[in-house]
Amino acid sequence: MSKAAAPQIELASADPSIAQEMTRWLSHLGAERRLSPKTLEAYGRDLRQCLDFLCAHWGERVTLKRFAALEATDVRAFMAMRRADDIAGRSLMRALAGLRSFGRFLEREGKGKVGALSAIRAPKVAKSLPKPLPMASAKRLADADERAGEDRETWILARDAAVMALLYGSGLRISEALGLKRREVPRPGEGDVLIVTGKGNKTRMVPVLQNVLELVQDYVAMCPYPLPAEGPIFVGARGGPLSPRIIQLAMERLRGALGLPDSATPHALRHSFATHLLSRGGDLRAIQELLGHSSLSTTQVYTGIDSERLLEVYASAHPRR
């Protein structure tokens, strides 16, 4: 049984040939590239907005021939118009990606090469970082008693509290915490460091507080599943690997219970670790090592400090001052 044809798109700002190719392009993206309906809707909307702009910009309906002859100045004018509407950088990037996709489709179909689209640089997108949590709130997230009213097994509440304690207490990424093997986590009183495997399969040594190790040990003692030395120390409800999504959901529940904003995520605990250390006079270079960043500039951006703070650290530490 053949699939029903996609409904023909109608455009007031472009001639039927553009509308026909747009219909075929979106059908191709959905069937062959398997893009989500929301992405297809966004791409279609972005192209419509571009065609509407070009129609007004040129003073005539857009044809395939004219679209293929698009110039870089036309594309920049469209992007400037969208930016003037306070469109975020990510939305501009998506719009440009959609236009380029349509241009490539036309070229493959032998309908012209829209070279101007490849000549435009993608707009810069400001890095969005989680906001640090207040110190008191960060500590409460690692308290299993905060979720005592939930209909969940005690060992699961202890497990989630131990994971969050590691994220905040040692500044780990959630993947790093869940990737820890049991043998890599010392018992309380038997060690105070973790060997963590981070991005790029690089290992680093990070300190761990004794009260955090006690929370981990509490969970281990309650866990109903065997935890071999070479296996992950944190397991799911059925004894398999623990998904990061489970910790994210636990954080969402705590967020509501503690009245925290949506920015309170597991990664925000790592951000809080760095920010709170820095606010208490922590050395920027040491924090860089603890976080596993390859460059100091990454740590500067991550902790949200400004250039004055960076210069202050430099001026106080340089031996020739």
Salt bridges, closest charged atoms under 4 A:
GLU21 OE1 - ARG24 NH1 2.82
GLU21 OE2 - LYS111 NZ 2.70
GLU41 OE2 - ARG45 NH1 3.83
ASP46 OD2 - ARG94 NE 2.84
GLU60 OE2 - ARG66 NH1 2.79
ASP74 OD1 - HIS57 NE2 3.36
ASP85 OD2 - ARG82 NH1 3.87
GLU109 OE1 - ARG24 NH2 2.74
GLU146 OE2 - ARG140 NE 2.95
GLU150 OE2 - ARG147 NE 2.97
GLU150 OE1 - ARG152 NH1 3.38
ASP160 OD2 - ARG147 NH1 2.73
ASP160 OD1 - ARG159 NE 2.94
GLU176 OE2 - ARG173 NH1 2.46
GLU176 OE2 - ARG204 NH1 2.89
GLU230 OE2 - ARG183 NE 2.73
GLU252 OE2 - ARG245 NH1 3.32
GLU312 OE2 - ARG309 NH1 3.13
